[in-house]
Amino acid sequence: MANLTSDLFSRYLSLSLNRGMAKNLDFASRGRGSGLPRAD
């Protein structure tokens, strides 16, 4: 049972991480397009 729970949790964690990374990439590309100074 614990194995199943950890599998579901890791899957959920990777999903939320991917969503956050996509949001960051979208924000960065939008900032780049509008001519804002980049952080890097």
C-alpha positions in Angstrom: 0.0 0.0 0.0 2.8 2.4 0.9 4.5 1.6 -2.4 1.3 2.6 -4.4 1.0 5.8 -2.4 4.6 6.9 -3.0 4.1 6.1 -6.7 1.0 8.3 -6.9 2.7 11.0 -4.9 5.8 11.1 -7.2 3.7 11.1 -10.3 1.7 14.1 -8.9 4.9 15.8 -7.9 6.4 15.4 -11.4 3.2 16.7 -12.9 3.1 19.8 -10.8 6.9 20.4 -11.4 6.3 20.2 -15.2 3.4 22.6 -14.9 5.6 25.0 -12.9 8.5 24.8 -15.4 6.1 25.4 -18.3 4.7 28.4 -16.6 8.2 29.8 -15.9 9.2 29.2 -19.6 6.1 30.9 -20.8 6.8 33.9 -18.5 10.4 34.1 -19.6 9.6 34.0 -23.3 6.9 36.7 -22.8 9.3 38.9 -20.9 11.9 38.4 -23.6 9.4 39.3 -26.3 8.4 42.5 -24.6 12.0 43.7 -24.3 12.3 43.4 -20.5 15.9 42.8 -19.1 16.6 39.1 -18.5 17.8 37.7 -15.2 20.5 35.5 -16.6 
